[in-house]
């Protein structure tokens, strides 16, 4: 604000809006406002702000019957959606627990099998894994080679 007369006395403008000024000061302010455009605009802005503030503080009018009907229907539909979502998530949670339990049981059974299985081959498998006889000296090697050579010739 560039008005020198009321620059330091803005509280008087607020008092004028609230009708708290004494009549002599109110008349003097009215004369100044008639002559000073800037102070008139400042007073109008303050008045508009006060009206907006009062409008925001005052309670709104009561809602009508159709409003409550629509609001109730909307709330019921939202509750049904949440109920369905809860039921769906509950069944997924149940399925996840069952799957985890089955996987744990399978891991325990497999681990038990691996730990308790015999390390040596069973007697019926021993023949399959039997190692061939190795020659003990040079004569045995020569005899084995000769036998294989004779077996190949027709």
Secondary structure, 3 states (H helix, E strand, C coil): CCCCCCCCCHHHHHHHHCCCCCHHHHHHHHHHHHHCHHHHHHHHHHHHHHHHHHHHHCCCCCCCHHHHHHHHHHHHHHHHHHHHHHHHHHHHHHHHHHHHHHHHHHHHHHHHHHHHCCCCCCHHHHCCCCCCCCCCCHHHHHHHHHHHHHHHCC
